[in-house]
């Protein structure tokens, strides 16, 4: 699990002068740590060498209510990306690849955010061959 990385392995691709939320965004977009189903705010704080409170405040500054909302947002966005790139995988496979553990939570979050079911989204956005 990513929580167990040493401080020397922490994310150093970005200059320390960037706002913390920008660092978090870049790290999540490039490395996809949220695909680990056990990933939590403690993991992120340890990895970035920050306090949990600082991580939470940075995420709130990005317009999210907290870490859980942000990680679910990132997982949903990743699902959309994978769904258009992997037409041979079903919703359940993609859901797990994105870090979701509960089908009900995934479907509820997806439908609330995008107004359609994941299956309908795939049907509407799959690459036609």
N, C-alpha and C positions, 0 to 999 in steps of 0.2 A: 504494500500500500504506500502511496506517495507520502503519507505523514511521517514515514520513517527515514526520509532523506536527511542527510546531514546539512548543517548550515553552509558548508562549502559547496554543496550541490544546489543551493537555492537559486532562484531565478535571477540571473545577472545580465540578461540580454538588453535590458533597458537602463538608461541613466537614472540615477536615484532622484533626479530633480523633477521627474514627471509626477503628476498627481497620482496618488495611490490607486484610484479607480481606473485610471488609464493603464497602469501596470497590471492590475487584475484583469481588465478586459483583454489586453494583449496576450497575457499568459493563458487565459481560458480559450481564446480563439486559436492560438498556435499549438497548445499542448493538450487541450481537452481533458483536464484532470477530473472533471465531473463525470466521466464515463466510469470511474470507480464508484460503485454503488455505495460504498462506505465513506465517500469523500464528505468532509464537513468543514466548518469554519476553523476548527482547530488545525486541521491539515493545512489549510491555506495560510493561516497566521504563522504557523511554524515554518512553512516553506518560504514565505516572504520575509521572515524575521520581524514580524509586526505583532502587535497585541490584537486579540480578538475584537476588542472595542474599536480599534482603529480600522480594522477590516470592515466591521459592521457600519461604521460611520461613512466610510468611503463608498460602500455599496449603496447606502441611503442617498449619498450625494449624487449618485448616478440615476436616481429616480425609482429605486426599488424599495420595498418595505423592509427588506432584510435579506439575509443570505439564502434562505430557503426559496424565496421568490426568484432571486437572481439565478440560482443554480438550476431551478426548473426552467426558467427562460432559456438559459444556455443549452440545456438538454433538448428542449423543444426545437430550438433553432438548428441544432445538430441533427435531430431527427429529420427535419425538412431537407437538409443538405444530403444526408445519407439516402433518403427516400428517392431523391431525383437521380442519385448516382448508382443506386443498387436496386434495379428493378426486379432482380431475382430473389430478393429477401422479403419476407412478410412483415407485417406490422409488429408482431410479437418479437421477432428476431431484432428488428431495428430498435424497438423500445428498450430491450436489454442492452444493446450496444451503446445506447445513449446514457445509460446509468440508472434508468428507472427500475424499480423493483416491484411496483404495484401497478397492475394493469388498470385498475379503477382510477388511481391517481393520475396516471398518464392520460387516459382517455378524458377525464374531467378537465385537466389542465389544458390539453390540446384543444378540446371543443370550446372551452371558455375563451381561449386566446385567439383561435382562428375561425370560429364559427362553423366548423365542419368536423366530421370524424376523421381520424388519421387515415382510414381506408379511403374515404372520399377524397382526401387531399392527395393521396398517392394516385388514385384514379385520374384526378384532374391534372396532375403535374408529372406523371411518369414520362420518361423519354420514349417517344414512339419510334419503333425500328422499322 
